[in-house]
Amino acid sequence: MDDPIEIARRRERLIARCAAQRDDIAGALRALRGPIAIADRVCSAALYLRAHPALVIAAVAGLAVLGRRNLLSVATRGLAVWRVWRLASAWVEEGMAFARRRGRGAGKS
């Protein structure tokens, strides 16, 4: 049977080695964080398009009807309108939340 002190020393060395390996793995994964995030977004987009085939059909039909240059122009304008809509709706939601909070505070006093 092995010496208990030697077993304890070996255990400590193994624990230290495991900690060093965990640090090495964490460093390697940190370097891959960006590419993994991009791959995750691509997979999410593919799953979304797979769940909504009408969008793909509409894009292909638009490309066939409008042509590449006109479709890009329409898509750019549509993206701009969508961004403005998101911003405006966020502002309206914040305003409504503020009004609700203010209304509750006024009713209590």
Buried (B, 14 or more C-beta within 10 A) or exposed (E): EEEEEEEEEEEEEEEEEEEEEEEEEEEEEEEEEEEEEEEEEEEEEEEEEEEEEEEEEEEEEBBEEBEEEEBEEEBEEEEEEEEEEEEEEEEEEEEEEEEEEEEEEEEEE
